[in-house]
Amino acid sequence: MSEAENTARARLEALRDEILALSRTAAEDRKPVSLDQQSVGRLSRQDSLQVQAMAKAADARRAGELRRIDAALARLQEGEYGWCVECGEAIDARRLEIDPAAPRRRACA
């Protein structure tokens, strides 16, 4: 594996670890909201539901990013990293520096 591929693998794995840590940190916000009217007022409960919905949406975005990262790691393993999945042309190195999980050239994205 080349130096650039080793660097890409390290960056992808670091990104994956960071996303997983964020997901673990936000787990409390995704828990079901209690509907006990005695302990929480209506507005507080609505705020809690909104926080829960935002946390779930953020978790869905993180899951999508994890899929992109895992796909990029699989392309690295298969020797296809850095090549556009649409046209087969090389992805610009600057694009991969910005987004190491990029599966397509800018023209194909």
DATAMO-V25806 format. One record per residue. N is the residue number from 1. RES is the residue in three letters. BURIAL is 1 if it has 24 or more other ideal C-beta (glycine too) atoms within 12 Angstrom, else 0. D_LAST is the distance of its C-alpha to the last C-alpha in Angstrom with 2 decimals. Layout:
# DATAMO-V25806
n-><N N>
res-><RES RES>
burial-><BURIAL BURIAL>
d_last-><D_LAST D_LAST>
This chain:
# DATAMO-V25806
n-><1 2 3 4 5 6 7 8 9 10 11 12 13 14 15 16 17 18 19 20 21 22 23 24 25 26 27 28 29 30 31 32 33 34 35 36 37 38 39 40 41 42 43 44 45 46 47 48 49 50 51 52 53 54 55 56 57 58 59 60 61 62 63 64 65 66 67 68 69 70 71 72 73 74 75 76 77 78 79 80 81 82 83 84 85 86 87 88 89 90 91 92 93 94 95 96 97 98 99 100 101 102 103 104 105 106 107 108 109>
res-><MET SER GLU ALA GLU ASN THR ALA ARG ALA ARG LEU GLU ALA LEU ARG ASP GLU ILE LEU ALA LEU SER ARG THR ALA ALA GLU ASP ARG LYS PRO VAL SER LEU ASP GLN GLN SER VAL GLY ARG LEU SER ARG GLN ASP SER LEU GLN VAL GLN ALA MET ALA LYS ALA ALA ASP ALA ARG ARG ALA GLY GLU LEU ARG ARG ILE ASP ALA ALA LEU ALA ARG LEU GLN GLU GLY GLU TYR GLY TRP CYS VAL GLU CYS GLY GLU ALA ILE ASP ALA ARG ARG LEU GLU ILE ASP PRO ALA ALA PRO ARG ARG ARG ALA CYS ALA>
burial-><0 0 0 0 1 0 0 1 1 0 1 1 0 0 1 1 0 0 1 0 0 0 1 0 0 0 0 0 1 1 0 0 0 0 0 0 0 0 0 0 0 0 0 0 0 0 0 1 0 0 0 0 0 0 1 0 0 0 1 0 0 1 0 0 1 1 0 1 1 0 1 1 1 0 1 1 0 0 0 0 1 1 0 0 0 0 0 0 0 0 1 0 0 0 0 1 0 0 1 1 1 1 1 1 0 0 0 0 0>
d_last-><26.41 25.63 26.03 22.31 21.67 24.60 23.32 19.88 21.85 24.13 21.48 19.72 23.20 24.22 21.28 22.16 25.80 25.18 23.33 26.13 28.72 27.31 27.39 30.98 31.98 30.75 32.42 35.46 33.58 32.23 35.76 37.47 39.27 43.03 44.52 47.98 49.20 51.98 49.87 46.91 47.15 45.00 42.88 42.45 41.39 38.81 37.49 37.38 35.50 32.94 32.55 32.20 29.50 27.48 28.01 26.86 23.64 23.02 23.86 21.37 18.57 20.07 20.17 16.45 15.93 18.63 16.94 13.81 16.44 18.55 15.87 15.26 19.08 19.43 17.21 19.52 22.51 21.54 20.91 17.26 15.86 13.87 12.71 9.30 9.93 8.60 10.52 12.70 12.51 13.15 10.77 12.49 15.23 14.93 11.43 13.12 16.12 14.48 12.65 14.36 12.68 9.07 8.40 5.60 6.13 5.17 5.76 3.81 0.00>
